[in-house]
Amino acid sequence: MISQLTLGLIAALCTGAALVQTATAQVSASSASTAAPVAYVYVSSTNPNEVHALSASLDGTLTQVGSVPSQNAIYHLSVNKKFLFGIDIESNIYTYTIASKGALKQVAVTAAGKYVPDFDPAVGAGLLQIDETGSSLYAFMFDKELNTYLASFKIEDNGGLEFLGLADANNAGGQIRVVQNNQFALSSGCAVQVLSSTLAVITGDIGEFRRESNGYLTLVGTSHDVPQAQSPYQWCPTGGTASDSTGNIAVGLNLFQPDQNYNLSQYALAAYTVNAQGNLSTTSTRGNMASSAIEPEVMSISPSGKLLAVGGNGYYQFFHFNGANPITKYTGLFNEEDQVREFGWDKSDHFYLLSGHSLESYDITPTSYKKLAPLPISAPYSMIVLSLQ
């Protein structure tokens, strides 16, 4: 029997299930700073289930603002200027108001799973994303057969969520990336048709969604435009994605040998562009793509659009992102000695990395970088950065 799985989705669900069982302690931070913050950083943790609020100063110093409990472990976070949203393993979406100093208060919970046919809480939830205007929230949802859907919500003035609709997401399931002035969104995945223990058909899928006037995202098509590998191998976009503000996307690729359904553990970074009509294209080839020494599980582009962070398997590194042109290497490989979970940036040249035990930060530009003092955090789960500039 032929089955279809999205490899990145399965990995994310397995990671999330494992994180729930992680032990916890307290977050430590520097003493309160009198300088005006340049960003708020929010981190969820488990046992007890909490969301921590921290402020970041111009010199990169992190100061704890406070924390709020959550009923279940928060799997993923997203933020606009007024509200922080978090989704738990059972697909409940929590809304928190953001006070003037970054403190949080829970004001609503939305049971998003009720909108999915054959929803099974044991399957888990997907990733959240707020659109560029801050008025819509999107969440990947799954049924018991691991079929993927994209749920769209309008963010109401009080932080409540109005359900707009459910779109078939085909094989997409990775982080949604909104592009071209909020008109389109992309998500990558890899469809695997397992024919036997030694034979599989592998197809790279980049799902494209159109944003309607009310904020609803609907699937308009799937691109299979993945750079060709040397025969008989195939690249598949099982890694992360990242977008800049001008319609360019970075996509992590994984090399497979389809006739044996074998992952070769070779990775590359492709650059795509979405034009004003929503057409997706790439000039990336196996000859000009940047190689990655690590599986690109986590990816993020700086607000300037000039830097790309890539992480996975306990390592991370930085690349120069050049829009539609090939991505180029910047730094060597850094060993985190723990799981690399999420990245974030502010607009004051600070980069943030959430690992399995701490919140790391850098002062970084395209020409220089300096690692700052880490902030120990026990049992972290997810992170999001709200830049105040």
Secondary structure as UniProt FT lines:
FT   HELIX           7..20
FT   STRAND          39..45
FT   TURN            46..49
FT   STRAND          50..56
FT   TURN            58..59
FT   STRAND          62..69
FT   STRAND          74..79
FT   STRAND          83..88
FT   TURN            89..90
FT   STRAND          92..98
FT   TURN            100..101
FT   STRAND          104..111
FT   HELIX           112..115
FT   TURN            117..118
FT   TURN            121..123
FT   STRAND          128..130
FT   TURN            132..133
FT   STRAND          136..143
FT   TURN            144..145
FT   STRAND          148..155
FT   TURN            157..158
FT   STRAND          161..168
FT   TURN            170..171
FT   STRAND          177..179
FT   TURN            180..183
FT   STRAND          184..196
FT   TURN            197..198
FT   STRAND          199..211
FT   TURN            213..214
FT   STRAND          217..223
FT   TURN            231..232
FT   STRAND          234..236
FT   STRAND          241..243
FT   TURN            245..246
FT   STRAND          248..257
FT   HELIX           258..260
FT   STRAND          262..274
FT   TURN            276..277
FT   STRAND          280..282
FT   TURN            286..288
FT   STRAND          290..292
FT   STRAND          298..301
FT   TURN            303..304
FT   STRAND          307..312
FT   TURN            313..314
FT   STRAND          315..320
FT   TURN            323..324
FT   STRAND          328..329
FT   STRAND          334..335
FT   STRAND          340..345
FT   TURN            347..348
FT   STRAND          350..355
FT   STRAND          358..364
FT   STRAND          369..371
FT   STRAND          375..376
FT   STRAND          380..387
//
